[in-house]
């Protein structure tokens, strides 16, 4: 479908899915919801010197399962990068994410073509003081 001026409208959506793994994406801290902020942290979560992240195997396997269910091509090799910018809820000032080489490429869901499905660490959430947020 083309617009009268010859342009084709393309609409992109970024959908986030939270996997129900027992631990976080890059460390062995157990996931918890509804607890006070920073209840479950470790040297890796805090990016302390010498603490190295290790990808959660269960999350990788679930991403592959999702990719297969959506008809994606599963890449034989994927790469994680640091997205460096300020996160007010994270002392690291970066998020580990896939960009150049995601784990799943292509696929579709209900006639909607997918560009990619990738893994990234949760950047956490902000908790605002006050009734209005």
N, C-alpha and C positions, 0 to 999 in steps of 0.2 A: 504494500500500500504506500503510495507516494502522495505527499502533500502537493497542492497546486503549484508551489514554487519549485518542485523537484526534490525537495528534502524528504527523507524517509524518517519518520519518528522511531526512535529506539529508546525503550524504557528499561533501565537496569534496576534491579532490586538486590539488596544485600540482606540475606536472611541468616540469622544466627541460630544455631541449635546447640543446646547444652547437653553433652553426653552424660549419662548417669554412671560414670565410673566411680570407683571407691576413693581414688586419690586424684590430686590435681594433675595437670597436664605434664609438668616438668619436675615434680618432686614427689616425695612419698607422703606429704601431708594429706590427711583425710579431708574430704570435702565436708563442709558443714554449711547449713543455711539457717539463718535466723539468729545466729550467735553474734555477740558483739564483734566489731571490727578487729582485725588482727589477732583473733583468737587462735587460729591455726597457721602458724608461720614457722619457717625454718631458715637456715642460712641461704638456701637456694632461693626461696621466696623473696628474701630481702636483698639478694644479689651481693652477699658478703664476699670479700676476696677469697678465692680458692674454691668457692662453692659452684659446681658445674651442674647445669640442668641435664636431665636424662628424660627422653620422651616416654610417655606412658604407653606401654605396649597395648594395653586394652583399648585405649583411645585410637591408636593407629589401626588396630584390627576392626574396630567399629566404623572408622572412616572408610576403610576398604569395603566393608559390607554395605554401607550406604551408597558408595560409588557403584558397586555392582548392581544394587537394586535400582539405581537411576540410569543404568546403561552407560556409565562413564568409562573412559579409558583409565586404568590404574597405572600410574607412572612407576617404572621399576626403581626410580630414585627420586626423592623429593628433597627440598632444601628448606631449612628454617633460617629466618633472618631476624635481626633486631629492628623493630620499628622504634626509632629514638624520638620521643617527644614527651612532654610533661604530662604525667598522669597524676592528678592530685591525690589519688587513692593508692598509689604505688611508689615506694621509695626508690625503685630501680630506675625510673625515668625511661623505660623501654618496655616493649611487649614482644615476645617471641611469636613469630607468625610465618606462614608460608606465603611467598609471593611469586617469585620467578618460576618455580617448579612445584606446583601444588600436587597433592597426593592423587586427586581425581580431576580429570579434564573431560569436558563435554557432557553428554548425557541429556536427558530430558525428563520432565515430570508433567503429565497431562497436556502434552503439546507445547509446553514452555521449554525452550532450549536453555540448557545450563552452560555457563562458561567454565566454571570450576567449582570444586568443593575442596576446602583446605582446612587444616588444623591450626589453631592458635591458642595461646594461653589466655585465660580470662583476665581481663584488666581489673577485675573486682567491681565494686560499686561504691558510689558516694552515699554517705549518710548525712542528710542535712538536719540541722537543728531548727526547731520551730515547726509550727503547725502548717504553714504554707509551703514548706520545703525550701 
